[in-house]
Amino acid sequence: MKAVVIRTFGGPEGLAVVDLPAPLPAPGQVLIATEAIGVGGVDAVLRSGALAAYGFVEGHVPGSEVAGVVTAVGDGVDPSWVGRSVWAFTGTGGGYVEQATARVEEILPLPARLSAVDAVTLGGSGVVAHFGLAHAHFAPGESVLVRGAAGSIGIMAVQLAARGGAGAVAVTTSSAERGERLRELGATHVLDRSGEGGGGGGGAAGEDRGAPSGYDVIIDVVAGASLPAFFDRLNPNGRMVVVGAVAGQPPADFGTRMMAAFQKSMSFATFSAATVPGSAGRAVRTEQFAAASRGELRTVVHEVLPLERAVLAHRKMAAGEVFGRIVLTP
């Protein structure tokens, strides 16, 4: 089968298309003929070599979520799964392939009206956004800022905050066009990447009546060197939760910014979906898939590319061109 591997750590050109033996499902696993493969930020981090110290080596197959049809099952798995369309979490890799394996506990059947492409656009990002907001103890009426809202996690956080009754949903993004699209998804205020006004203006989406001066909750997909500046955007008792690090690590002394505002009682946390119990994640993902199939949640697909063009997909991510998610198809 065709697969994409990280031949050399570094830029997108380090990815290569190779032929690998088709896998067989181990006990407790299913084999899936992939129809859609999600391209995520974690794939780019793995490709860069930033996680090499954690055991990821060159030759690794990236990709953590796929959707397709179950073609075989391993020992101990109900054979009625064969022929069913499913979404699957493949772990820390193994998704950029024509045939993927996954543990039966990590698959979900797809609703009839949800495509494989939509499933991998929503499957991972929706759960991160949901539990990220829960980790921040978000409550109806509170103001929310989503930093880095143009990616699949940010887009879902905007929609879920709006659906959850946020008093305001502000976003940071890089252009007026993206700002208008985010308003259509539930954003009430559009800021530039630094958190100032002017990221997307009003115009056809309505004039911005002035973003809040502070926020009760900040969901941060970006991290990086500018993270400490956003502590100043928190209200007293405000909570910031970092759910991604597409801009890399924050400064080593970033905690001093919070300590300088000690009397505001602000909170800082990170969140990883790896800490969500399996049953809780399945329940949320099942509900979100159903909501998307009914048109109540919108999946935003930037582009669908063939598996062989994984390098191009990663170049587009690295250039900041992607709004939503890129999906690969075999």
Protein Blocks (a to p, Z undefined) as FASTA:
>chain_A
ZZdddfbgcdfklpccdddddddddehiacdddfbdcddfklmmmmnopmmmnopaghia
ghjbdcdddfbdcehiafklgopacdddebjghjlcfbdcddfklgccddfklcfklmmm
mmmmmmmmmmmmmmnopaehiacddehjlbmklmmmmmmmmmnopabdcdddfbfklmmm
mmmnopabdcdfkopahilonmjnopaebiafbdfbdcdfklpmklmmmmmmpcehiacd
dfbdfnopadfklmmmmmmmmmnopacddddfklpcfklmmmmmmmmmmmmmnopaccdd
fbacdfklmmmmmmmmmnopagcjadddZZ
